[in-house]
Amino acid sequence: MKRNALHLAALMVALVAVGLISTVPLASAQQRGSASSNSGLGFRGIGARIGYVDPENASGTAALGGHIDMGQFVRNVNLVPFVEYWSAGVAGYDRSDFTVDTNVNVDFPLKGGTLIPYVGGGLWLHFLKA
């Protein structure tokens, strides 16, 4: 379990570093007042994820993760990679899942609205331990 937690921490540090490095071009484009600063790929934000997992034949546990908004590669289509980890155990048996995902979200902006509904999907890579 410690090894998986170490991998999660290393991946989160790498994602944050990539996000911070890609912020520099974004900040300079915003300072120039570029009209295209809201489109294209590049760091737009970072967030945390928390959820509840109830694996079969094990106790429920929290799932923790993080995601990065990498911007739009075409109008209203966003790239949002994320990582997630959970671990649970019963009677000496550990179960865990480390997930790496790349989501593509399609936005449906509403005229004059502050909320933007979206539909998303992606490819997930799971590292399961049972």
For each residue, the residues with C-beta under 8 A, 3 or more apart:
1: 4 5 87 94 96
2: 5 6
3: 6 7
4: 1 7 8 85 87 96 98 127 129
5: 1 2 8 9 85 87
6: 2 3 9 10
7: 3 4 10 11 98
8: 4 5 11 12 83 85 98
9: 5 6 12 13
10: 6 7 13 14
11: 7 8 14 15 83 100
12: 8 9 15 16 66 83
13: 9 10 16 17
14: 10 11 17 18
15: 11 12 18 19 46 66 68 81 83
16: 12 13 19 20 46
17: 13 14 20 21
18: 14 15 21 22 43 68
19: 15 16 22 23 43 46 68
20: 16 17 23 43
21: 17 18 24
22: 18 19 25 26 42 43 70
23: 19 20 26 27 43
24: 21 27 28
25: 22 28 29 42
26: 22 23 29 30 37 42 43 44
27: 23 24 30 31
28: 24 25 31 32
29: 25 26 32 34 36 37
30: 26 27 33 34 37
31: 27 28
32: 28 29
33: 30
34: 29 30 37
35:
36: 29 39 40
37: 26 29 30 34
38: 72
39: 36 71 72 75
40: 36 71 72 73
41: 70 71 72 73 79
42: 22 25 26 70 71
43: 18 19 20 22 23 26 46 68 69 70 71
44: 26 69 70 71
45: 68 69
46: 15 16 19 43 66 67 68 69
47: 66 67 68 69
48: 64 65 66
49: 63 64 65 66 67 82 84
50: 62 63 64 65
51: 62 63 84
52: 60 61 62 63
53: 60 61 62 63 86 88 97
54: 60
55: 58 60 61 88 95
56:
57: 90
58: 55 61 88 89 90 93 95
59: 88 89 90
60: 52 53 54 55 88
61: 52 53 55 58 86 87 88
62: 50 51 52 53 86
63: 49 50 51 52 53 84 85 86
64: 48 49 50 84 85 86
65: 48 49 50 82 83 84 85 99
66: 12 15 46 47 48 49 82 83
67: 46 47 49 80 81 82 83 103
68: 15 18 19 43 45 46 47 80 81 82
69: 43 44 45 46 47 78 80
70: 22 41 42 43 44 78 79 80 81
71: 39 40 41 42 43 44 78 79
72: 38 39 40 41 75 76 77 78 79
73: 40 41 77 78 79
74: 77
75: 39 72
76: 72 106 107 108 109
77: 72 73 74 104 105 106 107
78: 69 70 71 72 73 104 105 106 107 118
79: 41 70 71 72 73 102 103 104
80: 67 68 69 70 102 103 104 105 120 122
81: 15 67 68 70 100 101 102 103
82: 49 65 66 67 68 99 100 101 103
83: 8 11 12 15 65 66 67 98 99 100 101
84: 49 51 63 64 65 97 98 99 101
85: 4 5 8 63 64 65 96 97 98 99
86: 53 61 62 63 64 96 97
87: 1 4 5 61 94 95 96 97
88: 53 55 58 59 60 61 94 95 96
89: 58 59 92 93 94 95
90: 57 58 59 93
91:
92: 89
93: 58 89 90 130
94: 1 87 88 89 129
95: 55 58 87 88 89 128 129 130
96: 1 4 85 86 87 88 128 129
97: 53 84 85 86 87 126 127 128 129
98: 4 7 8 83 84 85 126 127
99: 65 82 83 84 85 124 125 126 127
100: 11 81 82 83 124 125
101: 81 82 83 84 122 123 124 125
102: 79 80 81 122 123
103: 67 79 80 81 82 120 121 122
104: 77 78 79 80 120 121 122
105: 77 78 80 118 119 120
106: 76 77 78 118 119 120
107: 76 77 78 116 117 118
108: 76 116 117 118 119
109: 76 113 116
110: 113 115 116 117
111:
112:
113: 109 110 116
114:
115: 110
116: 107 108 109 110 113
117: 107 108 110
118: 78 105 106 107 108
119: 105 106 108
120: 80 103 104 105 106
121: 103 104
122: 80 101 102 103 104
123: 101 102
124: 99 100 101
125: 99 100 101
126: 97 98 99
127: 4 97 98 99
128: 95 96 97
129: 4 94 95 96 97
130: 93 95
